[in-house]
Amino acid sequence: EVTYELAPRGKEVLLTIVHTRVQGRDATASVMAGWDVHTGILADILNGAEPRLLWRTHTKLEQEYGATL
């Protein structure tokens, strides 16, 4: 289950994503990394930057999130 909220922040918009019903440490780390990389790619595109590489970035973030959970 995923909910999204958009809120104005001056000239920018804050996107809040809440993803519930994720079970297990590994699944949680993977979901966190997935949202991080996908929203990062969106931000890259909106800012006119070269989008980061999806799977390379996801793998790195998944390991980082997994280590902190």
C-alpha positions as CSV (number, residue, x, y, z in Angstrom):
1,E,0.0,0.0,0.0
2,V,1.5,3.3,-1.1
3,T,0.3,6.9,-0.5
4,Y,1.7,10.1,-2.0
5,E,1.5,13.6,-0.7
6,L,2.6,16.8,-2.5
7,A,3.1,20.0,-0.5
8,P,4.3,23.4,-1.7
9,R,7.7,24.5,-0.4
10,G,8.4,27.9,-1.8
11,K,9.2,27.5,-5.5
12,E,9.6,23.7,-5.0
13,V,7.3,20.8,-4.0
14,L,7.8,18.3,-1.3
15,L,6.9,14.7,-2.3
16,T,6.2,12.4,0.6
17,I,5.8,8.7,-0.1
18,V,4.5,6.3,2.5
19,H,4.8,2.6,1.6
20,T,3.3,0.2,4.2
21,R,2.9,-3.5,4.6
22,V,6.5,-4.3,3.6
23,Q,7.6,-7.3,5.6
24,G,11.2,-8.3,6.4
25,R,14.5,-6.5,6.6
26,D,15.6,-7.5,3.1
27,A,12.3,-6.4,1.5
28,T,12.3,-3.2,3.5
29,A,15.9,-2.4,2.3
30,S,15.0,-3.2,-1.3
31,V,11.8,-1.0,-1.2
32,M,13.6,1.9,0.4
33,A,16.4,1.7,-2.2
34,G,13.8,1.5,-5.0
35,W,12.0,4.6,-3.9
36,D,15.2,6.4,-3.3
37,V,16.6,5.7,-6.8
38,H,13.4,6.2,-8.6
39,T,12.7,9.6,-7.0
40,G,16.3,10.5,-7.5
41,I,16.0,9.8,-11.2
42,L,12.9,11.9,-11.3
43,A,14.7,14.7,-9.6
44,D,17.7,14.4,-12.0
45,I,15.3,14.7,-15.0
46,L,13.4,17.6,-13.5
47,N,16.7,19.4,-12.8
48,G,18.1,18.8,-16.3
49,A,20.8,16.4,-15.1
50,E,21.9,13.1,-16.5
51,P,19.7,10.5,-14.7
52,R,21.6,8.2,-12.4
53,L,21.9,4.5,-13.3
54,L,19.0,2.6,-11.9
55,W,20.4,-0.8,-11.0
56,R,23.9,0.3,-10.0
57,T,22.4,2.9,-7.7
58,H,19.8,0.6,-6.3
59,T,22.3,-2.1,-5.4
60,K,24.5,0.4,-3.6
61,L,21.5,1.9,-1.7
62,E,20.0,-1.5,-0.9
63,Q,23.3,-2.5,0.8
64,E,23.5,0.8,2.7
65,Y,19.9,0.6,3.9
66,G,20.3,-3.1,4.8
67,A,23.3,-2.2,7.0
68,T,21.4,0.4,8.9
69,L,18.2,-1.6,9.5
